[in-house]
Amino acid sequence: MLRYWEQEFSQLKPTTRRGNRRYYQQAEILLIRKIRELLYFDGFTIQGAKGKLSDRQFVKDTTSKEAIEKAQAELPLDDSVVSQSSMDLNNFKAQLSDILKVLK
């Protein structure tokens, strides 16, 4: 899918290294996420998404520092965040189990 999008969207130009491996920068990853959003969630066609991405201001806003920070905030990379959500889930399971016992 990404290689096809590289052919269709001229803005995607990952650096390639030995073995034709592709390395994407943060701005390119945000652009990929925006393309995915336009195609799969907003209902754009490839041509429509190309048109939207031809707007330089739209691309600039999509790959801005604020957009990068927002995207990083959406992805928990810290182990403490993951372990906290795991503890919350275990607590929730225990509460559901108690409710089930009461209902029986």
N, CA, C and O of each residue as an XYZ file, in Angstrom:
416
protein
N       0.820     -1.174      0.000
C       0.000      0.000      0.000
C       0.880      1.259      0.000
O       0.626      2.188     -0.767
N       1.911      1.294      0.856
C       2.746      2.489      0.923
C       3.484      2.734     -0.385
O       3.626      3.881     -0.811
N       3.952      1.674     -1.022
C       4.668      1.853     -2.289
C       3.723      2.389     -3.361
O       4.121      3.200     -4.197
N       2.484      1.938     -3.333
C       1.499      2.470     -4.276
C       1.260      3.949     -4.001
O       1.218      4.761     -4.926
N       1.105      4.295     -2.730
C       0.887      5.692     -2.381
C       2.093      6.548     -2.768
O       1.932      7.708     -3.150
N       3.309      5.980     -2.673
C       4.494      6.727     -3.091
C       4.416      7.060     -4.577
O       4.872      8.121     -5.002
N       3.844      6.165     -5.357
C       3.693      6.417     -6.791
C       2.614      7.462     -7.055
O       2.753      8.288     -7.956
N       1.556      7.424     -6.279
C       0.416      8.315     -6.498
C       0.618      9.714     -5.917
O       0.184     10.701     -6.511
N       1.265      9.799     -4.773
C       1.421     11.078     -4.078
C       2.884     11.505     -4.138
O       3.747     10.890     -3.511
N       3.150     12.549     -4.890
C       4.529     13.002     -5.101
C       5.173     13.536     -3.817
O       6.398     13.637     -3.741
N       4.376     13.872     -2.826
C       4.919     14.396     -1.570
C       5.635     13.314     -0.763
O       6.484     13.630      0.070
N       5.306     12.049     -0.998
C       5.935     10.947     -0.263
C       7.218     10.537     -0.972
O       7.190      9.939     -2.048
N       8.324     10.864     -0.358
C       9.619     10.483     -0.910
C      10.511     10.013      0.234
O      11.371     10.766      0.689
N      10.323      8.777      0.707
C      11.172      8.292      1.796
C      12.597      8.068      1.301
O      12.830      7.799      0.123
N      13.534      8.183      2.220
C      14.908      7.880      1.852
C      15.045      6.369      1.767
O      14.459      5.633      2.561
N      15.819      5.921      0.802
C      16.034      4.477      0.650
C      17.493      4.176      0.916
O      18.381      4.964      0.592
N      17.718      3.028      1.508
C      19.075      2.591      1.821
C      19.300      1.228      1.215
O      18.514      0.763      0.389
N      20.364      0.597      1.622
C      20.690     -0.716      1.055
C      19.499     -1.649      1.102
O      18.710     -1.626      2.047
N      19.380     -2.459      0.088
C      18.278     -3.413      0.042
C      16.944     -2.762     -0.267
O      15.892     -3.374     -0.083
N      16.983     -1.517     -0.738
C      15.767     -0.779     -1.076
C      14.839     -0.590      0.132
O      13.618     -0.520     -0.014
N      15.433     -0.510      1.310
C      14.644     -0.261      2.524
C      14.271      1.200      2.593
O      15.081      2.081      2.305
N      13.047      1.443      2.973
C      12.553      2.808      3.045
C      12.538      3.296      4.494
O      12.165      2.568      5.414
N      12.952      4.539      4.662
C      12.951      5.162      5.976
C      12.146      6.449      5.878
O      12.454      7.335      5.081
N      11.113      6.531      6.699
C      10.205      7.666      6.672
C      10.519      8.612      7.822
O      10.768      8.179      8.947
N      10.505      9.900      7.531
C      10.682     10.933      8.544
C       9.314     11.194      9.194
O       8.282     10.752      8.688
N       9.324     11.921     10.324
C       8.078     12.193     11.039
C       7.055     12.903     10.162
O       5.871     12.568     10.196
N       7.494     13.862      9.391
C       6.562     14.611      8.536
C       5.923     13.680      7.507
O       4.742     13.822      7.190
N       6.692     12.737      6.988
C       6.143     11.789      6.009
C       5.142     10.840      6.662
O       4.136     10.478      6.052
N       5.413     10.446      7.880
C       4.481      9.574      8.601
C       3.166     10.305      8.846
O       2.093      9.721      8.699
N       3.243     11.572      9.217
C       2.021     12.362      9.407
C       1.257     12.506      8.096
O       0.027     12.467      8.072
N       1.998     12.673      7.014
C       1.366     12.777      5.703
C       0.673     11.470      5.331
O      -0.420     11.482      4.765
N       1.307     10.350      5.645
C       0.701      9.035      5.393
C      -0.573      8.884      6.208
O      -1.584      8.398      5.700
N      -0.532      9.298      7.467
C      -1.722      9.215      8.310
C      -2.849     10.087      7.754
O      -4.019      9.707      7.800
N      -2.482     11.266      7.225
C      -3.485     12.171      6.659
C      -4.064     11.575      5.375
O      -5.268     11.676      5.139
N      -3.228     10.960      4.552
C      -3.724     10.304      3.335
C      -4.692      9.194      3.709
O      -5.761      9.061      3.113
N      -4.310      8.402      4.698
C      -5.185      7.310      5.164
C      -6.517      7.871      5.663
O      -7.577      7.326      5.357
N      -6.461      8.947      6.422
C      -7.676      9.576      6.942
C      -8.562     10.076      5.802
O      -9.775      9.868      5.811
N      -7.946     10.735      4.827
C      -8.715     11.254      3.695
C      -9.373     10.130      2.902
O     -10.536     10.239      2.515
N      -8.632      9.050      2.661
C      -9.151      7.968      1.828
C     -10.175      7.097      2.559
O     -11.240      6.800      2.016
N      -9.857      6.695      3.770
C     -10.683      5.706      4.457
C     -11.757      6.279      5.363
O     -12.782      5.633      5.584
N     -11.546      7.473      5.890
C     -12.513      8.012      6.838
C     -13.323      9.182      6.276
O     -14.501      9.345      6.595
N     -12.677      9.991      5.438
C     -13.370     11.151      4.876
C     -14.002     10.865      3.521
O     -14.729     11.704      2.990
N     -13.735      9.700      2.961
C     -14.390      9.286      1.722
C     -13.814      9.877      0.447
O     -14.472      9.850     -0.593
N     -12.610     10.407      0.503
C     -11.994     10.960     -0.693
C     -11.534      9.834     -1.622
O     -11.199      8.737     -1.174
N     -11.527     10.128     -2.922
C     -10.894      9.224     -3.878
C      -9.409      9.578     -3.921
O      -8.982     10.567     -3.325
N      -8.629      8.764     -4.630
C      -7.199      9.063     -4.769
C      -7.031     10.441     -5.409
O      -6.212     11.243     -4.960
N      -7.806     10.712     -6.456
C      -7.707     12.010     -7.129
C      -8.110     13.150     -6.192
O      -7.481     14.208     -6.188
N      -9.154     12.930     -5.404
C      -9.597     13.953     -4.456
C      -8.550     14.220     -3.384
O      -8.302     15.368     -3.013
N      -7.936     13.144     -2.888
C      -6.890     13.299     -1.879
C      -5.677     14.005     -2.470
O      -5.047     14.828     -1.806
N      -5.349     13.682     -3.724
C      -4.245     14.375     -4.397
C      -4.542     15.870     -4.481
O      -3.669     16.702     -4.235
N      -5.770     16.195     -4.826
C      -6.163     17.597     -4.914
C      -6.043     18.298     -3.577
O      -5.554     19.425     -3.497
N      -6.492     17.626     -2.527
C      -6.418     18.206     -1.181
C      -4.961     18.411     -0.775
O      -4.614     19.432     -0.180
N      -4.105     17.427     -1.102
C      -2.698     17.510     -0.719
C      -1.889     18.439     -1.621
O      -0.737     18.744     -1.314
N      -2.473     18.888     -2.724
C      -1.767     19.844     -3.577
C      -1.790     21.248     -2.969
O      -1.032     22.127     -3.379
N      -2.680     21.447     -1.976
C      -2.744     22.717     -1.253
C      -1.560     22.774     -0.280
O      -1.513     22.017      0.689
N      -0.620     23.661     -0.540
C       0.603     23.730      0.271
C       0.309     24.054      1.736
O       0.978     23.526      2.624
N      -0.665     24.899      2.002
C      -0.987     25.257      3.384
C      -1.537     24.051      4.137
O      -1.233     23.860      5.315
N      -2.349     23.238      3.459
C      -2.901     22.035      4.082
C      -1.771     21.090      4.481
O      -1.771     20.552      5.588
N      -0.810     20.886      3.585
C       0.326     20.001      3.878
C       1.179     20.590      4.989
O       1.653     19.864      5.862
N       1.373     21.896      4.959
C       2.170     22.556      5.998
C       1.514     22.376      7.363
O       2.195     22.085      8.347
N       0.194     22.547      7.426
C      -0.528     22.367      8.686
C      -0.492     20.916      9.137
O      -0.396     20.638     10.333
N      -0.568     19.986      8.185
C      -0.577     18.559      8.501
C       0.753     18.099      9.064
O       0.789     17.213      9.918
N       1.847     18.687      8.600
C       3.178     18.249      9.023
C       3.864     19.256      9.935
O       5.088     19.244     10.069
N       3.079     20.126     10.560
C       3.651     21.142     11.441
C       4.150     20.526     12.745
O       3.868     19.368     13.055
N       4.889     21.320     13.491
C       5.412     20.858     14.780
C       4.268     20.493     15.728
O       4.362     19.517     16.473
N       3.192     21.275     15.698
C       2.038     20.987     16.555
C       1.403     19.652     16.183
O       0.992     18.891     17.059
N       1.324     19.367     14.889
C       0.751     18.096     14.443
C       1.622     16.934     14.872
O       1.110     15.878     15.244
N       2.938     17.115     14.825
C       3.860     16.065     15.265
C       3.687     15.815     16.755
O       3.636     14.663     17.186
N       3.596     16.881     17.550
C       3.417     16.729     18.992
C       2.088     16.061     19.321
O       2.015     15.226     20.223
N       1.045     16.424     18.595
C      -0.270     15.809     18.816
C      -0.226     14.323     18.486
O      -0.778     13.509     19.226
N       0.423     13.963     17.386
C       0.517     12.556     16.997
C       1.321     11.762     18.014
O       0.977     10.620     18.321
N       2.378     12.349     18.533
C       3.178     11.658     19.544
C       2.403     11.484     20.838
O       2.579     10.489     21.541
N       1.549     12.445     21.155
C       0.737     12.338     22.371
C      -0.298     11.228     22.245
O      -0.690     10.628     23.245
N      -0.742     10.950     21.019
C      -1.733      9.900     20.813
C      -1.147      8.506     20.963
O      -1.874      7.554     21.247
N       0.155      8.378     20.774
C       0.810      7.082     20.855
C       1.602      6.997     22.145
O       2.649      7.634     22.257
N       1.134      6.224     23.131
C       1.875      6.127     24.388
C       3.171      5.343     24.170
O       3.151      4.147     23.876
N       4.288      6.040     24.319
C       5.575      5.388     24.169
C       6.222      5.102     25.515
O       7.201      4.360     25.594
N       5.686      5.681     26.553
C       6.228      5.516     27.889
C       5.639      4.259     28.521
O       4.424      4.065     28.497
N       6.491      3.406     29.086
C       6.030      2.163     29.705
C       5.106      2.424     30.889
O       4.221      1.615     31.167
N       5.297      3.544     31.593
C       4.442      3.828     32.743
C       3.000      4.059     32.300
O       2.072      3.696     33.023
N       2.797      4.653     31.131
C       1.444      4.872     30.618
C       0.800      3.539     30.290
O      -0.369      3.316     30.604
N       1.557      2.651     29.661
C       1.035      1.334     29.298
C       0.722      0.523     30.546
O      -0.325     -0.121     30.614
N       1.617      0.544     31.539
C       1.374     -0.227     32.751
C       0.194      0.335     33.534
O      -0.560     -0.426     34.140
N       0.020      1.661     33.532
C      -1.119      2.281     34.211
C      -2.427      1.845     33.571
O      -3.381      1.519     34.278
N      -2.487      1.835     32.244
C      -3.718      1.418     31.580
C      -3.977     -0.063     31.819
O      -5.131     -0.486     31.888
N      -2.923     -0.850     31.946
C      -3.079     -2.270     32.256
C      -3.651     -2.441     33.662
O      -4.511     -3.293     33.884
N      -3.172     -1.627     34.619
C      -3.699     -1.693     35.987
C      -5.157     -1.265     36.005
O      -5.968     -1.867     36.708
N      -5.504     -0.229     35.239
C      -6.884      0.233     35.159
C      -7.780     -0.866     34.598
O      -8.899     -1.056     35.073
N      -7.301     -1.580     33.602
C      -8.078     -2.658     33.001
C      -8.286     -3.792     33.998
O      -9.384     -4.340     34.091
N      -7.251     -4.144     34.740
C      -7.390     -5.198     35.753
C      -8.378     -4.778     36.835
O      -9.170     -5.599     37.298
N      -8.343     -3.524     37.239
C      -9.283     -3.003     38.234
C     -10.711     -3.068     37.699
O     -11.635     -3.445     38.419
N     -10.884     -2.699     36.435
C     -12.195     -2.747     35.804
C     -12.719     -4.182     35.736
O     -13.899     -4.425     35.985
N     -11.854     -5.118     35.402
C     -12.249     -6.538     35.359
C     -12.698     -7.017     36.739
O     -13.688     -7.739     36.864
N     -11.968     -6.611     37.762
C     -12.330     -7.009     39.123
C     -13.692     -6.443     39.515
O     -14.495     -7.137     40.137
N     -13.955     -5.193     39.156
C     -15.247     -4.591     39.455
C     -16.374     -5.309     38.711
O     -17.440     -5.539     39.282
N     -16.153     -5.657     37.468
C     -17.167     -6.395     36.707
C     -17.418     -7.760     37.317
O     -18.556     -8.227     37.369
N     -16.358     -8.396     37.777
C     -16.511     -9.703     38.424
C     -17.363     -9.582     39.685
O     -18.217    -10.432     39.939
N     -17.138     -8.532     40.475
C     -17.941     -8.301     41.687
C     -19.393     -8.064     41.344
O     -20.281     -8.567     42.032
N     -19.650     -7.312     40.299
C     -21.029     -7.064     39.860
C     -21.693     -8.346     39.427
O     -22.859     -8.587     39.740
N     -20.953     -9.176     38.704
C     -21.503    -10.456     38.259
C     -21.867    -11.351     39.435
O     -22.882    -12.047     39.396
N     -21.050    -11.337     40.476
C     -21.340    -12.145     41.685
C     -22.617    -11.657     42.351
O     -23.422    -12.464     42.815
N     -22.807    -10.344     42.401
C     -24.000     -9.769     43.015
C     -25.241    -10.154     42.214
O     -26.284    -10.458     42.792
N     -25.133    -10.141     40.900
C     -26.278    -10.443     40.042
C     -26.680    -11.923     40.088
O     -27.838    -12.254     39.833
N     -25.755    -12.791     40.403
C     -26.075    -14.225     40.475
C     -26.788    -14.494     41.738
O     -27.154    -15.638     42.009
